């Protein structure tokens, strides 16, 4: 395989990468999909808002995607971490621990990484009653007391959006100074959102049955929590290939998923826009088709 030049290599097998690979298969392009098996949503018990599959777990969606990809003989899925990428002799060289692949096209669907709070018990609750996306999981917060861990200037809007569903919202800054402006503080106060500039020590309760967040001094009663600290696109490969980023650090792409580097596409959470399963799948389809038709 090291001597063969593939039509495309897709890096990442989340909704964007899987969708792109499916369409490359339908165009009969010789494609290898490389995936490290560490999707952003691997802790999540249910994905919401994905038409026809609302409530399915990410593991179920991946298993179904694998079965669908198997129908296409020109596409193969491999478990591998990509360690490097470069251009050489008119092709892209994708390096893994097991060797390297050469391809005429590359489609990046490497996603993004969330910055997690350093709170005892966080991963015992993450994906069951602690989340990071109000659009994805806000409906499940309806009529509940919710806490938000975060302190950046975007947090007021994040917290206020949860009032669409939640009975009450309390912001916990985890010991950091709250970066909100005076107008935001006034609006939060008017809407009944409390702000506690306290360090969060531990999440209290069993998975799926959160009761409170213990603080250095006191606690916050809540049955669901969200966090909003930061999100970093997984763009190491894109950087190695020389792809441009936008002002927010995400990969700059056009309407078809083309990056600034000829022959490289990107889709999903690596790129700007809503980080939703259905959006990622749609972006993957567009990028996959455009990639296939570019040959």
N, C-alpha and C positions, 0 to 999 in steps of 0.2 A: 504493500500500500504506500510505502514511502516514495516509490518511484512513480506512482499513479498521480495524475492531476485530476482532482475531483471537480465537479461543477461548483459545489458549495460546501462550506463547513458552517454549521450552526452551533453557536456556543450558548448553552443554556436550554433547558427543557421545561421551563415553566409555561404558562399559557401562551406567551408571545413566541417562544422558540418552538413549541410543539405545533402551533398554528402555522408558523412559517415553514416548518419541515413538512407538514402535511401538503401544503400547496406546492412546494418544490417537488415532492413526490408525484403529485398530480401532473406536473409538467415534465415528469420523467427525468429529472435532474439527479445525477449521481451525487448524493448528499450524505455526509456523516454528521450526526448530532453528538456533541460532547457535553456531558453534564456531570457536575461534581456531586450531585445529590444533596445539596444544601439550599433548598429554596427559601426565599424570604419568609414564606408563610408556613413553614414546616411545623410550627407549634400550634397552628390554628385548627380548631375542631370543625369549623364550618365556614364555607365561602358563601357570601350573600350577594344577591343582585345579578347573578349569572343566569340569564334567561334559559329556561328548560332544566337547569340544574341548581336552582336556588337552594342553599342549605347543604349541598354536597361538600364533603371534606376535600381539602387539597389532595390527599392521598388517593381518594376515589377518582378525582378528575385526572390525576396523572396516570393511574392504572388504565383508565379508559383511553387516554391519549396514546399510551403505548400500544394498546390493541389496535387502534386505528392506524397508527404508523406502520404496524406490521403488514398491512395490506399492500404497501408500496415497496416493491422489490428493490428500488433504487435508493432507498433510504435506510440507514442503519443507525441505531442508537447505542452509544458506548458510554460506560461509566468512566469518567476521566476528568482530572483537574487540568486545565490549560495553564501552562507555566510561562508561555511567551508567544509572541506573534511578530512577524516581520514580512516584508516583501523581498522577493528574490527571483530574478530571471522571469519577470512577468507573471509571477504567481504569489500567493500568500502562503507562508509557512507557519503552521500552527503547531506549537510544541507542547507535548504532554510528557508525563513521567515515563510512558511506555514507548516514546518515539515521536515522530512528527508526521503531519499530514500536509499535503500541498493542494491548494484549491484556487480556482479562478475567482471565486467570490467568497466573502465572509459575511455572515449575518450574526450580529451580537445581540443576545438576549440575556445578558448577565445580571440584570435586575439592580437592586439597591440594597443597602444595609441600613437598618434602623439603629439609632443610638439608644441603648437601653438604660433605664435607671438602675443604680446600684442599690437595690433594696432587697433585703432578705425575703426569700420566698417568691421572688418575681417570676421565675420560670415555672414554678408550680402552678401559677395562675394564668400565665400568658397564653392567650388563645382560647381560654375558657371564660374568664370574667375580667380579664385585663386586655385592652386592645390599643391600637394606635390610629385607627381610621374611623372617624365618626360616620362617614358615608357608608362604610362597609358594615359597621356593627352598632350604629346609633339606635336603630330600631329596637334592638334587644335591650336598650337602656330605658325604654319607655316606662314612665312612672316609677323610676328608681332613683335612689340617692347615689350620685356619681362623683368621683374624685378625679381630678386631672393633675398629673405630675408634669411640671414644666415651668419655665420662667422666662422664655424669650418673648420678644415683642409681638410675635404671632399668636401667643397663647391666649390672649383675651378673645380673639375671634374664634379660635379653636374651641374654647370653653363655652362661649355663648352659643355656638352652633349646636351644642349638645342639649340646649334648652328646648330644642325642637321636640325632644323625646323625654328627657330626664325630669324628674320632680324637683331635684336640686343638684347644683354643681358647686363643688369646692375646689379651688386651685391650691395645690401644695407645691411650693417652689423648691423643695428638697434642700433647703438651706441657702439657696442662691438669692441674690437680690432680684426682685421682680423688675423686669425691664419695660413694663408697660408705661405708656405716657399718661398724663393726667386725664385726658379725655377718656381713654380706655378704662381707667380706674373708676371714673364717674359712671360710665355706662355699666360696668360690672356691678357697682354698688346699687344702681337703680334697678338692675335686673335680678338682684338678690344673690349674686355670685360672690362667695367669700374667698379671700386670699390669705393663705397662711404661709409666711416665710419661715417655715420650719423644715428640718431635715426629716425625710421619710426613712424610718428604720426597718419596718417589716410589714408585710401583708399578712393579715390575720384571717384564718379560716381555711377550710379545705378547698381544693380545686373545684371550681364551679359553685362554690358557696362562700364567696368573699364576704367578710363581715365589717372589716375596717382596715385602715392604715395606721399603724402605730408610729407616732412621731417622737422626737426627742422629749417633747413636753406635751403629753396628752395623746389624743388620737382623733381620727376622722371616721365617722360611721359612713360606710358605703357598701353597696352590694355589687358595684361594678366600677372599674377604674380605666382611665385612658392615660396615655403618656404622649408627650410631644416635645422631644428634645432635639432631634436632628435626624436627617436622612441623607446618606451618602451613596451616590450612584457607584456601582461596581464597575469602574471604568479603566482599570489597569491595562487591559488589552487594547482598548480604544486609544489610550494614551500612547501605548507602544507603537500603534499603527499611525499615530499622528492626527487622529480625529479631533476636530474642534469641539469645545464645550460652550454652553451658553452661559450667561452671567450668573446663573444659579448653580453651575457646576454639572448640569446634565448634558448629555450628548446632543449636539445640535444636528437636527435632521430636517429634511424637507417633507412635503406631504406624503411621499412614498417611502419614507424611512431611510433615504439615502443620506449618508454622512458627508463630511467635507472631503473624505478620501474616496477616490474612484474605486468601485468594487467592494465597498464596505457599507452594509446596511445595519440599522439598529432598530429595536422595537421593545416596547414594554417599559418597566419602571426605570430603566437606564435613561430614558428620554423624557422630555417635559410632558406635563399633562397629568390627568387623573391617574392615580395608581389603583386601578380596579381590574379584576380578573377579566371581565368582558372587554374592557378597553384594550388591555394587553393582547388578548386573543385577536381582536380586530386589527390592531397595529401589526401584529405578526402576520396576519393574512395579507395585508396590503404590502408589507415589505417583502414577504415571501414571493408573491406574485410578481412584483416589480423586479426582484432579483432574478427570478426564473426567466422573465421576458427580456432581460438585458443581455442574455447570451447570444 
